[in-house]
Amino acid sequence: MDRRIENLRTGIQKADAVIIGAGAGLSTAAGYVYSGERFERYFADFRRKYGFQDMYSGGFYPYATPEEKWAFWSRNIWINRYSGIPNGTYGDLLRLVQGKDYFVLTTNVDHCFQRAGFDKARLFYTQGDYGLFQCSRPCCQTTWDNEAMVREMLLAQGFSIGEGGELIPPEGREPAMAIPGTLVPRCPNCGRPLTLNLRADDTFVEDEGWHRAAAAYEAWLAAHREGAVVYLEIGVGYNTPGIIKFSFWQQVYRNPRAVYACLNMEEDPVPEQIQDRSILLAGDAHRLIGELLA
């Protein structure tokens, strides 16, 4: 493991460019845990009423009213998009590639890269953003920033917002489990309900910002077909492997000077055609990134 850490550290230092492909495992390493103490602090009332044990399950629950649905989702959005990042994993990753010609491709929707200081022009969030609403039956390819709307929903439940965006539950009483009907978000164009800009089906809105980021990603790839490039994959699973994992394998295969590196909880197999140019590190990404900086 020490040799692999040193090989990757040296590879990044000597690289002409680095592309980061990030999946949910990176945000988990950064402290975005959807169950346990973090879930209990903000959703104990929903757990008691409905029995689900984590935020992921709560996101799929068929709530009887939109007022209750948005009580749940406003809390979920805020703590996973607007509150401070739980630890320094993303900041450490930025330090690792600082000064390099880097780009970030991610399926995460928590916007941690930009919040940690990565250049917005070098980011492509392929699957959406917790911070954006879209029409539920898209009447236009437009999204809307939702921070102000979500904040209103939380205040109406009795929460307060502390320094750094910390969500603070009300003292001495339970938060309301429904928002006022007047706060249920509706499309400014057609009046239909708004929903989160998350890729779940063919109603996902790819707005102007999405297309601009997609074009920047393609331009970056085109500019780095050759040369010493590190394809650094972190926390990517097999839910949507074609977006990052398989794409990175193909890019490395085509470029004999490229290196593929994978940080994941378990060591994933790689195609034999790129095995001699692959560095596989198994373990917690927060710890591994820290060791790469040492």
BELJOWO-V755265 format. One record per residue. N is the residue number from 0. RES is the residue in one small letter. SS is DSSP state (h for helix, s for strand, l for the rest). Layout:
BEGIN
n = [N & N]
res = [RES & RES]
ss = [SS & SS]
END
This chain:
BEGIN
n = [0 & 1 & 2 & 3 & 4 & 5 & 6 & 7 & 8 & 9 & 10 & 11 & 12 & 13 & 14 & 15 & 16 & 17 & 18 & 19 & 20 & 21 & 22 & 23 & 24 & 25 & 26 & 27 & 28 & 29 & 30 & 31 & 32 & 33 & 34 & 35 & 36 & 37 & 38 & 39 & 40 & 41 & 42 & 43 & 44 & 45 & 46 & 47 & 48 & 49 & 50 & 51 & 52 & 53 & 54 & 55 & 56 & 57 & 58 & 59 & 60 & 61 & 62 & 63 & 64 & 65 & 66 & 67 & 68 & 69 & 70 & 71 & 72 & 73 & 74 & 75 & 76 & 77 & 78 & 79 & 80 & 81 & 82 & 83 & 84 & 85 & 86 & 87 & 88 & 89 & 90 & 91 & 92 & 93 & 94 & 95 & 96 & 97 & 98 & 99 & 100 & 101 & 102 & 103 & 104 & 105 & 106 & 107 & 108 & 109 & 110 & 111 & 112 & 113 & 114 & 115 & 116 & 117 & 118 & 119 & 120 & 121 & 122 & 123 & 124 & 125 & 126 & 127 & 128 & 129 & 130 & 131 & 132 & 133 & 134 & 135 & 136 & 137 & 138 & 139 & 140 & 141 & 142 & 143 & 144 & 145 & 146 & 147 & 148 & 149 & 150 & 151 & 152 & 153 & 154 & 155 & 156 & 157 & 158 & 159 & 160 & 161 & 162 & 163 & 164 & 165 & 166 & 167 & 168 & 169 & 170 & 171 & 172 & 173 & 174 & 175 & 176 & 177 & 178 & 179 & 180 & 181 & 182 & 183 & 184 & 185 & 186 & 187 & 188 & 189 & 190 & 191 & 192 & 193 & 194 & 195 & 196 & 197 & 198 & 199 & 200 & 201 & 202 & 203 & 204 & 205 & 206 & 207 & 208 & 209 & 210 & 211 & 212 & 213 & 214 & 215 & 216 & 217 & 218 & 219 & 220 & 221 & 222 & 223 & 224 & 225 & 226 & 227 & 228 & 229 & 230 & 231 & 232 & 233 & 234 & 235 & 236 & 237 & 238 & 239 & 240 & 241 & 242 & 243 & 244 & 245 & 246 & 247 & 248 & 249 & 250 & 251 & 252 & 253 & 254 & 255 & 256 & 257 & 258 & 259 & 260 & 261 & 262 & 263 & 264 & 265 & 266 & 267 & 268 & 269 & 270 & 271 & 272 & 273 & 274 & 275 & 276 & 277 & 278 & 279 & 280 & 281 & 282 & 283 & 284 & 285 & 286 & 287 & 288 & 289 & 290 & 291 & 292 & 293]
res = [m & d & r & r & i & e & n & l & r & t & g & i & q & k & a & d & a & v & i & i & g & a & g & a & g & l & s & t & a & a & g & y & v & y & s & g & e & r & f & e & r & y & f & a & d & f & r & r & k & y & g & f & q & d & m & y & s & g & g & f & y & p & y & a & t & p & e & e & k & w & a & f & w & s & r & n & i & w & i & n & r & y & s & g & i & p & n & g & t & y & g & d & l & l & r & l & v & q & g & k & d & y & f & v & l & t & t & n & v & d & h & c & f & q & r & a & g & f & d & k & a & r & l & f & y & t & q & g & d & y & g & l & f & q & c & s & r & p & c & c & q & t & t & w & d & n & e & a & m & v & r & e & m & l & l & a & q & g & f & s & i & g & e & g & g & e & l & i & p & p & e & g & r & e & p & a & m & a & i & p & g & t & l & v & p & r & c & p & n & c & g & r & p & l & t & l & n & l & r & a & d & d & t & f & v & e & d & e & g & w & h & r & a & a & a & a & y & e & a & w & l & a & a & h & r & e & g & a & v & v & y & l & e & i & g & v & g & y & n & t & p & g & i & i & k & f & s & f & w & q & q & v & y & r & n & p & r & a & v & y & a & c & l & n & m & e & e & d & p & v & p & e & q & i & q & d & r & s & i & l & l & a & g & d & a & h & r & l & i & g & e & l & l & a]
ss = [l & h & h & h & h & h & h & h & h & h & h & h & h & h & l & l & s & s & s & s & s & s & l & h & h & h & h & h & h & l & l & l & l & l & l & h & h & h & h & h & h & h & h & h & h & h & h & h & h & h & l & l & l & l & h & h & h & h & h & l & l & l & l & l & l & h & h & h & h & h & h & h & h & h & h & h & h & h & h & h & h & h & l & l & l & l & l & l & h & h & h & h & h & h & h & h & h & l & l & l & s & s & s & s & s & s & l & l & l & l & l & h & h & h & h & l & l & l & l & h & h & h & s & s & s & l & l & s & s & s & s & s & s & s & s & l & l & l & l & l & l & l & s & s & s & l & h & h & h & h & h & h & h & h & h & h & h & l & l & s & s & l & h & h & h & l & s & s & l & l & l & l & l & l & l & l & l & l & l & l & h & h & h & l & l & s & l & l & l & l & l & l & s & s & s & s & s & s & l & l & l & l & l & l & l & l & l & h & h & h & h & h & h & h & h & h & h & h & h & h & h & h & h & l & l & l & l & l & s & s & s & s & s & s & l & l & l & l & l & l & l & l & l & l & h & h & h & h & h & h & h & h & h & h & l & l & l & l & s & s & s & s & s & s & l & l & l & l & l & l & l & h & h & h & h & h & h & s & s & s & s & s & l & l & h & h & h & h & h & h & h & h & h & l]
END
